[in-house]
Amino acid sequence: RGRARPGSRSTHVVRIDAAGRARELLRGDTASALALAGARIAVGLDRAVWLLDGAAPPRVVARDLAAATGVALIGDALWWGDGNELWHQPIAGGDPARAFVPDARGASTSWERAAIVPVGDAVVFGTLGVGADAIRRWRAGQVEALYAPDDPGELGAALVRVGAALVATTSDGALVRIPLAGGAARRLALGADLTPLRLFGGPSLAVMAHATDGVRLLDVDPRTGRRTRRFGLPGNEGLDAFAATSDDRAVYAFLARAHWLIAIPR
């Protein structure tokens, strides 16, 4: 658990150890993305992408972006979305390279979180900040579409891997399950009483959604869409979905009213 600094208007990227001791790593105005891989941390902060590699000093990998909408640490490379395009660069150094440039700016009218997901030796991505028209896979420099709906505005911003499938949000409040091995995608209806805000993949699918009584964390069966309510507080000052993250053990979210960071076991 870690308590936020009262009265602070800046964004602090902080490491909190098991004893609750906090150490500030970076500070800026707006943190837009965060990725962890062992001792490595990648951060989208303001209009730049930062890399913290073990005990080495933080270094800027990309700066003066329109936006740093997403980051991912995949193997020995750092990947990021710059609000419109997908980039990657070896962590050891070298020049950044474009991995994908969309034909159009997509359906979104404002920057969303870039969804960049590792899948074996490939990278799967949807929106890069401006709205996705398809879910695509990059492998060895080649890009293919895994799922391309008839309506290019159907897809939402979120994309996670759950076992042998991808799960993405849709613009009408449902989810879609996309098998990685091929086959038909399947829509999963959550119900009109829920609006999905965040997805958390891994060994299971968890969804943070806005319900009639506030933000709730749900377990969702990725094959049937059956949901089980896990945790939430009534009112609009409970769980903060937009700052939440997860690993295989827990979902970590701030309680907006109390400024506490809590761990909700998976």
Secondary structure, DSSP 8 states (H G I E B T S, - for coil): --B--TT--SEEEEEE-TT--EEEEEEES-EEEEEEETTEEEEEETTEEEEEETTS--EEEE-S-S---EEEEETTEEEEE-SS-EEEEETT----EEEE--SS--S-SS-----EEEETTEEEE--SSS--SSEEEEETTEEEEEE--SSTT-EEEEEEEETTEEEEEETTS-EEEEETTSS--EEE---TT-EEEEEE-BSSEEEEEEETTEEEEEEE-TTT--EEEEEE-SBSSSEEEEEEEE-SSEEEEEETTTTEEEEEE-
